Amino acid sequence: MAPRPCHGKEQETIMDAARNTADEQAARWNGPAGSAWVDKQAVMEELLRPIEDLLLDGLDVGPGARVLDVGCGTGSTTLAVARRLGARAVGIDVSEPMIAAARERVERDGSELAEAAVSFVRGDAADHVFTEAAFDAVVSRFGVMFFTDPVAAFANLRHAATPQGRLRFVAWRGVAENPFTTTAERAAAPLLPGIPAREPDAPGQFAFADADRVHRILDASGWTGIDIRPVDVPCTLPTTELVGYFTRFGPLGMVLPQADERTRARVVDTVRAAFEPYVHGPEVRFTAACWMVGAAAS
């Protein structure tokens, strides 16, 4: 059955809800979430390095190719594209503090790169006005699951790709396959009942859990040759960084700062104990269950 068309006030309500969600995402990544990534960028980049390597190892572009990195954060993948592949890389992210950190690291340790090899744009890739057919490839490491209207967003990215352009990104699979990532909120829930619930298909970490939905989104936005494959990636985190990780990131990190000191202490103790199965001496080990997604612009 075809979807029922929306008219009048109903359409306005849907558009208002979409705008509100987009505003919430922008506020989050320009607030506590963005600050957490900047403060912990070295830790998080090492944690996700195996996924970055997997993403770039399969990116078939030559020196001088133009590559767009969506949701670039503090710039690790963008810089890797330029350094490892010899491409001209542009990173885009909605977070001003993360983009500022990315630019600072180029000034600090990117002197070996040609001035035109890497740049960063503060903006929302969903509706940013890109030059048509400007990029030979569009990539993302966990940066495309936050679009309010994913079909429109991926259509915008396709507009930015050349006719021979490729799309390649990594997204999380489902909650059930990634128990590590929800350990903190599950353990803390009895002590902090206000932890935001994860809603299926809503913008966020697990928005692309359903591979069929991802395929429909890309098909509707004009991408072709869609290939979605499961990948399981071993990841490690220093045990000394575990508490900082679960108190700053995810749904728990959003609400813990508002709790009183006594409650925070109880939560930290409870959640730390819940992570014990993943702790192996100096390392925390888990498997990231992801989708590796590829597609062609035409």
N, C-alpha and C positions, 0 to 999 in steps of 0.2 A: 504494500500500500504506500502510495506517495505521501510525503510529509504534507500536513495541512498548512497552507500558506498563512502567514500572519499579516494582520492589517491594523492600521490605526494605532490605538493606545497599546494594544498587545505588542506590536512591533517596537514601539517606543520603550515599553517596559523591558523588553529583551535587550535593546540597545543600551538602556541605562544600566542594567545589570552587568553587561559586558564592560562598560566604561568603569563601573565601580570596581569590578574585579581587576581590571588593568591598573587602576589607581592603587589598589591594595598591593598588587605585586610591585609597582614602582616604589611605594612607600616602604615596603619590606626590604627591598634590595638597596634602597638609599638610606636605610636605617640600620637596625641591629644586625640583620643578616649580612648586609654588605660590609659592615664594620667587622663582623666576626671573620669573614673571609680575608679581609685585609690584614687583620691582626695575626691570623693563623695561616697566611698564604703559603709559607714554606712547608708547613706540616701537611696541609691539604693537597698541595701539588705533588708532594712525594707519595701521599696516599693514593692519588689518582694517576700517578705516572704510568703504571702498566696499561691503563685504559687509553691514555694519550698515545702511548707507543702503538697500541693495537690500531687505533684510529688512523694514525699517520702512516703506518706500515702498509696499509691498503689503499692509500691515496695516490692514484696514478696521475701525477702532474709533473711536468718538467721544469727546469730552471726558468725563471721569468714568468711563470704562470701567475695569474691573479686569483687569490684565494680569500674568501670571506669566512671569518670565524664568528659564529653566532653565539651570543652569550659567553663572550670571551673571558669574563671575570677579570682577574689580575694579569692576564696576558700570557700565561705559560704556553698554551697550545698555539697561540698566534706567533709567538717567538720561535717555537719549535718548527712551525711551517716554514718560516723564513730561513732559519739556520740549517735545518736538515734537508729541506727540499729545494732551497734556493728560490723559493717563490716570493712574490710580492704579496704580503699578507695584511689584511685589514680586519681588526677586531671590533666588534660592536657589542655594547652591553648597556642595559638601562641604568646600571648603578654608577653614579658619579664617583663615590669613593673607590670603587674597584677600577674604574677607568683611570682615575688619577694615579692609583698605585701602579697600573700597567705602564703608563707613560713615564713614571718615575724610574721604573726598573730599566726601561730602554735608555734613559739618560744616564743611569748608573752603570749598567753593565752591557749595554747593547751597542757599544761603540764600533764593534766589528761589522755591524750591519750598515749597508748603504742607507742613506737618509730616506730614500723612497721605498725601502724594502719592507717596512712595517709601520703601521699607523693605527690609531684607535679613535673610535667614534662613540660618543655618548648618545645613545638613542635606542628606541625600541625597534628591533628588526621586523616586527610584525607590520609596521606601517611607515618605517623610514623610507624616504624618497631616494632610492638608489638610482644611479645611472643605469639605463637599460643595457642589458647584456655586458655588464662590466666585469663579471667574474667567471673564471674557468672552473671553479669548484666552490661549493658551499659546504662547510664542515661545522660540526659542533660536538663538544664533549659535555653532555648533560645540560645543554643550554636551550633546548627547543621545547621542553615540556611545560612551559609556563605561559604559552600563548592563550589568550582569552578566546580568540577565534582562530583555531589552528589552520583551517582551510584557507582563510584570507591571508594568514601569515605566510604559509608555504607558497601561496600564489605570488606573494610579493617577492619572496626569495627566488622563485623561478623567473620572475621578471628581471631580477638582477643577474641571472646566469646567462652565459652565452648559449646559443642553440646546441652546442656540443658539451655544455656544462654538466657537471656531476654534483650530486648531493650525497653526502656521507655523514652520518651522525650516530652517536651512541646514546641510548636512553635506557632507563631502568626497566626491567621486567616487573612482575607483580610483587605485592607485599609478602605473600606466602613464600616466595622464592628468595626473599631478601630479609630474613629474620633479624640479622644484625642491625639493619638500619632502623628498625622499629623497637628494638630492645628498650631503649631509654623511655619512650613514651608509655610502653606497656607496663614497665616496672614502676613508673612514677604515677600512673593513673590513679591508684587508690589514695595517694597523698595530695595530688593536684588534679581535681576533677575538671578543671577548666582547660585542659590541654586540647587544642583544636583537633577535631576528628579529620581523618583523611577521607575525602569523598571520591568515589570512583569517577574517572574521566575528568575531574576538575583540574585546573591548572596546578601543577605541583610535581613533586618527585616522581609519582607513579601514574601520571596522566597518560603515558603511552604503554601501560602494562599490557593492554590488549593489542596483539599484533594485527588482528583483523581491522581494528579501528584505525591503527596507524596506516595500514594499506588504503583504507577508504579515504582518509584525509589526504594522503599524497596523490591518489588518483583524482580526487575531486579538485585538487589545486593544480592539476596539469602535468605532474611528473609522470614519467613512464619507466618501464624496466625496473619496477620496484622489487627490491630484494631485501628480505627481513630474516636475519638469522640469529639464533640464540648464541651468546658467548658467555662463558663463565670465567671470570678473571680473579685470580688470587690477589688480595690486597693486604697490606700490613700497615700498622700504625704503632709508633713507640708507646709502650705501656705508660710511660711518664706523661703522655699527651692525652690519655683516654678521658680523664675527668674534664679537661678543657674542651675536648671534642663534644661530649654529650651535654655539657652545660651551655654551650654556645650555639649549637646547630640543631636544626630540625624543630618539630613542634615543641619539644621540651625547652629548647633554647629561647623560644618566643615568650614563654610564660614564667620561667623560673626567676627572672630578675624581679618580678612583681611579688614574689612570695616573701614572707618574713624570714629572718635569719634562721630561726629554729627549724622551720619547714624546709628551707633550702638544705640545711645540714642533713636532715633525715632523708631527703630526696637523693642527695649525692651519695650517701652511704648505701641506700637501697639500690639505686641504679648501678653503682659500681659493682656491687655483689652480683647483679643480674648479668653483667658482662663477663663474669669469671670464666665461663666455658670458652671464651674466645681468647683468653689471656694465656700466652705461652712464654713465660719468663719475661724477657725485655720487649717482646712483641705482642701486639694484638693482631690476630689473623682472622680474615673472613673472606668469603667468596662473593663478588659482585655479580649478580645474575642480570645480564643486560641483553638488549637487542643491538645488533649492528645493522644499520639500515643504509641502503644505497638506492639511488634512483638517477634517472637521466632527465635533462630538461626537455628533450624532444626525441 
